[in-house]
Amino acid sequence: MPASLLQQQLQQLRAQLAEQSTLSDSERDELLSLSLQIEQQLAQDMGGVADGNLVDGVNLAVERFEVDHPTLSVTLRSIVQGLANMGI
């Protein structure tokens, strides 16, 4: 998956976060922090070291939000798959 597609998914995640009124401030902050970490990873040289903690954090967010926020979970799963395809 090209980085541009992953960027689009991150933008979609941010849009969903802005629309979700049922998220607590801490949940919203957690997901925004994850999106920033992903962007930072993408900004680095893609030949660099993959951050396994980043992928683990996104996977944990998928599990945490899949029941109450399934749309967010779908987007997060797509992001995880994109990261995996890029070797991150």
N, CA, C and O atoms as a MOPAC input file, in Angstrom:
PM7 MOZYME 1SCF
protein

 N      0.85000 1    -1.17600 1     0.00000 1
 C      0.00000 1     0.00000 1     0.00000 1
 C      0.89100 1     1.23300 1     0.00000 1
 O      1.78100 1     1.36600 1     0.84000 1
 N      0.65200 1     2.11700 1    -0.93000 1
 C      1.44500 1     3.34300 1    -0.95400 1
 C      1.17100 1     4.21100 1     0.27100 1
 O      0.10100 1     4.15100 1     0.87600 1
 N      2.16600 1     5.01100 1     0.61200 1
 C      2.02600 1     5.88900 1     1.77000 1
 C      0.86500 1     6.85900 1     1.59100 1
 O      0.23100 1     7.24600 1     2.57200 1
 N      0.57800 1     7.25600 1     0.35700 1
 C     -0.52300 1     8.19800 1     0.12700 1
 C     -1.86900 1     7.59000 1     0.52600 1
 O     -2.73900 1     8.29300 1     1.04000 1
 N     -2.04100 1     6.29700 1     0.29500 1
 C     -3.28200 1     5.63400 1     0.69900 1
 C     -3.39700 1     5.58900 1     2.22000 1
 O     -4.47800 1     5.77800 1     2.77800 1
 N     -2.28700 1     5.34100 1     2.87200 1
 C     -2.27300 1     5.32600 1     4.33500 1
 C     -2.56300 1     6.72600 1     4.87100 1
 O     -3.26300 1     6.87100 1     5.87300 1
 N     -2.03700 1     7.74800 1     4.21800 1
 C     -2.34200 1     9.12300 1     4.61900 1
 C     -3.83800 1     9.40100 1     4.50300 1
 O     -4.41600 1    10.07100 1     5.36000 1
 N     -4.46400 1     8.88700 1     3.44800 1
 C     -5.90500 1     9.06300 1     3.27500 1
 C     -6.67200 1     8.39000 1     4.40700 1
 O     -7.65800 1     8.93300 1     4.90400 1
 N     -6.22100 1     7.21800 1     4.80800 1
 C     -6.87700 1     6.51400 1     5.90900 1
 C     -6.70700 1     7.27700 1     7.21800 1
 O     -7.61900 1     7.30700 1     8.04500 1
 N     -5.55200 1     7.88900 1     7.40800 1
 C     -5.33700 1     8.69900 1     8.60700 1
 C     -6.24600 1     9.92300 1     8.60400 1
 O     -6.76700 1    10.31300 1     9.64900 1
 N     -6.43700 1    10.52700 1     7.44100 1
 C     -7.35900 1    11.65800 1     7.33400 1
 C     -8.79000 1    11.21000 1     7.62800 1
 O     -9.55300 1    11.91900 1     8.28500 1
 N     -9.13800 1    10.02900 1     7.13400 1
 C    -10.47000 1     9.48300 1     7.40500 1
 C    -10.64600 1     9.25500 1     8.90500 1
 O    -11.70600 1     9.54800 1     9.45700 1
 N     -9.61700 1     8.73800 1     9.56200 1
 C     -9.68000 1     8.51900 1    11.00600 1
 C     -9.90100 1     9.84400 1    11.73700 1
 O    -10.73700 1     9.92600 1    12.63700 1
 N     -9.15300 1    10.88200 1    11.35100 1
 C     -9.31400 1    12.17900 1    11.99800 1
 C    -10.72700 1    12.73400 1    11.79300 1
 O    -11.31000 1    13.31500 1    12.70900 1
 N    -11.26700 1    12.55200 1    10.59400 1
 C    -12.63400 1    13.01300 1    10.32100 1
 C    -13.63700 1    12.26500 1    11.19600 1
 O    -14.57100 1    12.86400 1    11.72700 1
 N    -13.44300 1    10.96800 1    11.34200 1
 C    -14.33600 1    10.17300 1    12.18900 1
 C    -14.22800 1    10.61500 1    13.65200 1
 O    -15.22900 1    10.66300 1    14.36600 1
 N    -13.02300 1    10.93200 1    14.08700 1
 C    -12.83400 1    11.38800 1    15.46600 1
 C    -13.55400 1    12.71400 1    15.70100 1
 O    -14.10900 1    12.94000 1    16.77700 1
 N    -13.54300 1    13.57800 1    14.70800 1
 C    -14.22100 1    14.86200 1    14.83900 1
 C    -15.73500 1    14.68900 1    14.90700 1
 O    -16.43000 1    15.48900 1    15.53500 1
 N    -16.24400 1    13.63700 1    14.25600 1
 C    -17.68500 1    13.39800 1    14.21200 1
 C    -18.20600 1    12.60300 1    15.39900 1
 O    -19.39000 1    12.68400 1    15.72400 1
 N    -17.34500 1    11.83900 1    16.04700 1
 C    -17.76300 1    10.95800 1    17.13900 1
 C    -18.00300 1    11.74900 1    18.41700 1
 O    -17.05500 1    12.18300 1    19.07000 1
 N    -19.24000 1    11.93200 1    18.76600 1
 C    -19.55400 1    12.66300 1    19.99200 1
 C    -19.55000 1    11.75600 1    21.21800 1
 O    -19.56700 1    12.24100 1    22.35000 1
 N    -19.52800 1    10.44800 1    21.00100 1
 C    -19.58900 1     9.51600 1    22.12500 1
 C    -18.20700 1     9.14600 1    22.66600 1
 O    -18.10900 1     8.42600 1    23.66000 1
 N    -17.15200 1     9.62200 1    22.03300 1
 C    -15.80200 1     9.35200 1    22.52600 1
 C    -15.48300 1    10.27900 1    23.69100 1
 O    -15.84300 1    11.45600 1    23.68700 1
 N    -14.80900 1     9.73000 1    24.67600 1
 C    -14.33600 1    10.58600 1    25.76200 1
 C    -13.12300 1    11.36900 1    25.26500 1
 O    -12.52900 1    11.02800 1    24.24200 1
 N    -12.76900 1    12.40500 1    25.98700 1
 C    -11.59700 1    13.19800 1    25.61300 1
 C    -10.33500 1    12.33500 1    25.62000 1
 O     -9.47600 1    12.48700 1    24.75200 1
 N    -10.22200 1    11.44000 1    26.58600 1
 C     -9.02700 1    10.59000 1    26.66200 1
 C     -8.97900 1     9.60400 1    25.49900 1
 O     -7.90000 1     9.32800 1    24.97400 1
 N    -10.12100 1     9.07100 1    25.09100 1
 C    -10.15600 1     8.16100 1    23.94200 1
 C     -9.76600 1     8.90200 1    22.66400 1
 O     -8.97800 1     8.40300 1    21.85900 1
 N    -10.32400 1    10.09000 1    22.49200 1
 C    -10.01000 1    10.90000 1    21.31700 1
 C     -8.51500 1    11.24500 1    21.29600 1
 O     -7.86500 1    11.14900 1    20.25500 1
 N     -7.98000 1    11.64500 1    22.45300 1
 C     -6.55700 1    11.98100 1    22.55200 1
 C     -5.67900 1    10.77800 1    22.23300 1
 O     -4.65200 1    10.91100 1    21.56900 1
 N     -6.08700 1     9.60200 1    22.70900 1
 C     -5.32300 1     8.38200 1    22.43800 1
 C     -5.24000 1     8.10700 1    20.93800 1
 O     -4.17000 1     7.79500 1    20.41500 1
 N     -6.37100 1     8.22500 1    20.25500 1
 C     -6.39300 1     7.94300 1    18.82300 1
 C     -5.67700 1     9.02800 1    18.02500 1
 O     -5.02700 1     8.72400 1    17.02500 1
 N     -5.78200 1    10.26200 1    18.43800 1
 C     -5.04200 1    11.33100 1    17.76300 1
 C     -3.53900 1    11.14600 1    17.94800 1
 O     -2.76000 1    11.39500 1    17.02800 1
 N     -3.13900 1    10.71500 1    19.12500 1
 C     -1.73000 1    10.44900 1    19.38600 1
 C     -1.21600 1     9.31400 1    18.49400 1
 O     -0.12000 1     9.39700 1    17.94000 1
 N     -2.01800 1     8.26100 1    18.36200 1
 C     -1.63200 1     7.16400 1    17.47400 1
 C     -1.48800 1     7.63700 1    16.03100 1
 O     -0.54900 1     7.24400 1    15.33800 1
 N     -2.40700 1     8.47300 1    15.58300 1
 C     -2.33400 1     8.95700 1    14.19900 1
 C     -1.08200 1     9.80900 1    13.99200 1
 O     -0.45400 1     9.73900 1    12.93600 1
 N     -0.71900 1    10.60500 1    14.98700 1
 C      0.50700 1    11.40900 1    14.89200 1
 C      1.74700 1    10.51500 1    14.86200 1
 O      2.68700 1    10.78100 1    14.11300 1
 N      1.74900 1     9.47100 1    15.66400 1
 C      2.87600 1     8.54100 1    15.66500 1
 C      3.02400 1     7.86200 1    14.30800 1
 O      4.13900 1     7.66100 1    13.82600 1
 N      1.90700 1     7.51100 1    13.70100 1
 C      1.94100 1     6.87300 1    12.38200 1
 C      2.48600 1     7.85600 1    11.35000 1
 O      3.31000 1     7.49000 1    10.51200 1
 N      2.02700 1     9.09500 1    11.41100 1
 C      2.53000 1    10.10700 1    10.48400 1
 C      4.02800 1    10.31400 1    10.65100 1
 O      4.74700 1    10.46300 1     9.66200 1
 N      4.50200 1    10.32400 1    11.88200 1
 C      5.93500 1    10.47300 1    12.12800 1
 C      6.70800 1     9.29700 1    11.54900 1
 O      7.78600 1     9.47700 1    10.98200 1
 N      6.16500 1     8.10200 1    11.69000 1
 C      6.81300 1     6.92200 1    11.13000 1
 C      6.87200 1     7.01900 1     9.61100 1
 O      7.88200 1     6.67000 1     9.00100 1
 N      5.78800 1     7.49300 1     9.00400 1
 C      5.75500 1     7.64500 1     7.55300 1
 C      6.72100 1     8.71500 1     7.07400 1
 O      7.28300 1     8.60200 1     5.98500 1
 N      6.91900 1     9.75000 1     7.87600 1
 C      7.82000 1    10.83700 1     7.49300 1
 C      9.28200 1    10.39700 1     7.52000 1
 O     10.12200 1    10.96200 1     6.81900 1
 N      9.57300 1     9.39600 1     8.32400 1
 C     10.94000 1     8.87800 1     8.38900 1
 C     11.22300 1     8.06500 1     7.13800 1
 O     10.31200 1     7.68800 1     6.40200 1
 N     12.46800 1     7.81100 1     6.92000 1
 C     12.87100 1     6.97700 1     5.79400 1
 C     12.23200 1     5.60800 1     5.95200 1
 O     12.40300 1     4.95800 1     6.98300 1
 N     11.49300 1     5.16300 1     4.93300 1
 C     10.78600 1     3.89000 1     5.01500 1
 C     11.73700 1     2.70500 1     5.12000 1
 O     11.30400 1     1.60500 1     5.46400 1
 N     12.98000 1     2.89500 1     4.84200 1
 C     13.95500 1     1.82300 1     5.00000 1
 C     14.44400 1     1.70000 1     6.42500 1
 O     15.26400 1     0.83700 1     6.73800 1
 N     13.94000 1     2.56700 1     7.28800 1
 C     14.37000 1     2.58800 1     8.67900 1
 C     13.80700 1     1.43100 1     9.47900 1
 O     13.21400 1     0.50000 1     8.93400 1
 N     14.00500 1     1.51300 1    10.76100 1
 C     13.55800 1     0.46400 1    11.66800 1
 C     12.05400 1     0.57300 1    11.88500 1
 O     11.52800 1     1.65100 1    12.16400 1
 N     11.38400 1    -0.54700 1    11.75500 1
 C      9.94200 1    -0.58600 1    11.98700 1
 C      9.66400 1    -0.49900 1    13.47700 1
 O     10.39200 1    -1.07200 1    14.28800 1
 N      8.62000 1     0.20900 1    13.82900 1
 C      8.24300 1     0.37800 1    15.22400 1
 C      7.12100 1    -0.60200 1    15.56800 1
 O      5.95000 1    -0.33400 1    15.29700 1
 N      7.48200 1    -1.73000 1    16.16200 1
 C      6.49900 1    -2.74200 1    16.52900 1
 C      5.52500 1    -2.25100 1    17.57800 1
 O      4.37400 1    -2.68600 1    17.60700 1
 N      5.97400 1    -1.34000 1    18.45300 1
 C      5.08400 1    -0.79200 1    19.47600 1
 C      3.94900 1     0.00700 1    18.85300 1
 O      2.83500 1     0.02900 1    19.37600 1
 N      4.23300 1     0.65700 1    17.74300 1
 C      3.20900 1     1.44000 1    17.06400 1
 C      2.09400 1     0.52900 1    16.56600 1
 O      0.91700 1     0.80900 1    16.79200 1
 N      2.45100 1    -0.54800 1    15.89700 1
 C      1.45800 1    -1.49500 1    15.38800 1
 C      0.69600 1    -2.13900 1    16.54400 1
 O     -0.51700 1    -2.32900 1    16.46300 1
 N      1.40400 1    -2.47100 1    17.60900 1
 C      0.73800 1    -3.03600 1    18.78800 1
 C     -0.27600 1    -2.05300 1    19.36700 1
 O     -1.37100 1    -2.44500 1    19.77200 1
 N      0.09400 1    -0.78000 1    19.40200 1
 C     -0.81300 1     0.23900 1    19.92300 1
 C     -2.07300 1     0.37300 1    19.08200 1
 O     -3.16900 1     0.53900 1    19.61700 1
 N     -1.91400 1     0.30000 1    17.75800 1
 C     -3.08200 1     0.39400 1    16.88200 1
 C     -3.94900 1    -0.85400 1    17.04400 1
 O     -5.17500 1    -0.75800 1    17.07900 1
 N     -3.31400 1    -2.02700 1    17.14200 1
 C     -4.07500 1    -3.26600 1    17.34900 1
 C     -4.86600 1    -3.22900 1    18.66000 1
 O     -6.00900 1    -3.68300 1    18.71300 1
 N     -4.26000 1    -2.69400 1    19.70100 1
 C     -4.96800 1    -2.56800 1    20.97700 1
 C     -6.15400 1    -1.61400 1    20.85100 1
 O     -7.21100 1    -1.84200 1    21.43900 1
 N     -5.96700 1    -0.54900 1    20.08400 1
 C     -7.07500 1     0.38900 1    19.87100 1
 C     -8.20800 1    -0.27900 1    19.10000 1
 O     -9.38000 1    -0.02200 1    19.37700 1
 N     -7.87100 1    -1.13200 1    18.13800 1
 C     -8.90300 1    -1.86600 1    17.39100 1
 C     -9.73900 1    -2.69000 1    18.36200 1
 O    -10.96900 1    -2.65100 1    18.32600 1
 N     -9.05700 1    -3.43600 1    19.23000 1
 C     -9.76200 1    -4.27600 1    20.19200 1
 C    -10.60600 1    -3.43900 1    21.15800 1
 O    -11.72200 1    -3.81700 1    21.51500 1
 N    -10.06300 1    -2.32000 1    21.56500 1
 C    -10.74700 1    -1.48500 1    22.55200 1
 C    -12.01800 1    -0.85400 1    21.99200 1
 O    -13.01100 1    -0.72500 1    22.70900 1
 N    -11.99700 1    -0.46000 1    20.72300 1
 C    -13.10600 1     0.29700 1    20.15300 1
 C    -14.04800 1    -0.51800 1    19.28000 1
 O    -15.05600 1     0.01500 1    18.81600 1
 N    -13.75300 1    -1.79900 1    19.03800 1
 C    -14.54800 1    -2.53200 1    18.05600 1
 C    -16.01000 1    -2.74500 1    18.45700 1
 O    -16.86700 1    -2.84300 1    17.57900 1
 N    -16.31400 1    -2.81800 1    19.71800 1
 C    -17.70400 1    -3.03300 1    20.13800 1
 C    -18.50600 1    -1.73200 1    20.09600 1
 O    -19.59400 1    -1.68100 1    19.52200 1
 N    -17.96300 1    -0.69200 1    20.70400 1
 C    -18.70900 1     0.56800 1    20.82500 1
 C    -18.55400 1     1.49700 1    19.61500 1
 O    -19.41000 1     2.34800 1    19.37200 1
 N    -17.48000 1     1.33700 1    18.87000 1
 C    -17.20400 1     2.22300 1    17.73200 1
 C    -16.71000 1     1.39700 1    16.54000 1
 O    -15.54100 1     1.48900 1    16.16600 1
 N    -17.58700 1     0.59600 1    15.94900 1
 C    -17.15900 1    -0.31100 1    14.87200 1
 C    -16.60200 1     0.40600 1    13.64300 1
 O    -15.71100 1    -0.12500 1    12.98000 1
 N    -17.09800 1     1.58100 1    13.32800 1
 C    -16.58200 1     2.30500 1    12.16500 1
 C    -15.12700 1     2.70800 1    12.38400 1
 O    -14.30300 1     2.59900 1    11.47600 1
 N    -14.81800 1     3.16700 1    13.57800 1
 C    -13.43000 1     3.49500 1    13.90600 1
 C    -12.55300 1     2.25400 1    13.82000 1
 O    -11.42900 1     2.31400 1    13.32400 1
 N    -13.06400 1     1.14100 1    14.30000 1
 C    -12.28900 1    -0.10200 1    14.27500 1
 C    -11.96100 1    -0.53800 1    12.85500 1
 O    -10.85700 1    -1.01300 1    12.58700 1
 N    -12.91600 1    -0.38000 1    11.94500 1
 C    -12.67100 1    -0.74700 1    10.54800 1
 C    -11.54500 1     0.11300 1     9.97700 1
 O    -10.65200 1    -0.39500 1     9.29800 1
 N    -11.59100 1     1.40100 1    10.25100 1
 C    -10.54000 1     2.29600 1     9.76500 1
 C     -9.19700 1     1.93600 1    10.38700 1
 O     -8.17800 1     1.91500 1     9.69800 1
 N     -9.19300 1     1.65300 1    11.68100 1
 C     -7.95400 1     1.27800 1    12.35300 1
 C     -7.38800 1    -0.03200 1    11.79900 1
 O     -6.17400 1    -0.17200 1    11.64900 1
 N     -8.26400 1    -0.98500 1    11.49800 1
 C     -7.79100 1    -2.24900 1    10.90000 1
 C     -7.14900 1    -1.99400 1     9.53800 1
 O     -6.12800 1    -2.59600 1     9.20600 1
 N     -7.74100 1    -1.11400 1     8.76600 1
 C     -7.16600 1    -0.76700 1     7.45800 1
 C     -5.78500 1    -0.13800 1     7.62300 1
 O     -4.87100 1    -0.39800 1     6.84100 1
 N     -5.65300 1     0.68800 1     8.64900 1
 C     -4.36300 1     1.31700 1     8.92200 1
 C     -3.33100 1     0.26600 1     9.32400 1
 O     -2.18800 1     0.31200 1     8.86900 1
 N     -3.72900 1    -0.68000 1    10.17500 1
 C     -2.81900 1    -1.76000 1    10.57700 1
 C     -2.37300 1    -2.55400 1     9.34900 1
 O     -1.19100 1    -2.86400 1     9.20200 1
 N     -3.31700 1    -2.87800 1     8.47300 1
 C     -2.97400 1    -3.62700 1     7.27300 1
 C     -2.02800 1    -2.82600 1     6.38300 1
 O     -1.08200 1    -3.37300 1     5.81700 1
 N     -2.29000 1    -1.53300 1     6.26700 1
 C     -1.40400 1    -0.67300 1     5.47700 1
 C      0.00200 1    -0.62500 1     6.04600 1
 O      0.98100 1    -0.68000 1     5.30200 1
 N      0.10300 1    -0.52200 1     7.36300 1
 C      1.41800 1    -0.53400 1     8.00600 1
 C      2.13700 1    -1.85200 1     7.76700 1
 O      3.33400 1    -1.87800 1     7.48100 1
 N      1.39500 1    -2.94200 1     7.88900 1
 C      1.98600 1    -4.26300 1     7.65800 1
 C      2.46700 1    -4.40600 1     6.21400 1
 O      3.54600 1    -4.94700 1     5.97100 1
 N      1.68200 1    -3.93000 1     5.27000 1
 C      2.07100 1    -4.00500 1     3.86600 1
 C      3.32200 1    -3.19000 1     3.56600 1
 O      4.07700 1    -3.50500 1     2.64600 1
 N      3.52900 1    -2.14500 1     4.35000 1
 C      4.69900 1    -1.30600 1     4.14900 1
 C      5.90700 1    -1.79600 1     4.96100 1
 O      6.99100 1    -1.21500 1     4.89100 1
 N      5.70600 1    -2.86000 1     5.72200 1
 C      6.79900 1    -3.41100 1     6.50400 1
 C      7.03400 1    -2.70300 1     7.82000 1
 O      8.11300 1    -2.79900 1     8.40500 1
 N      6.02800 1    -1.99600 1     8.27800 1
 C      6.15500 1    -1.27400 1     9.55300 1
 C      5.52600 1    -2.10300 1    10.65700 1
 O      5.52000 1    -1.68700 1    11.81500 1

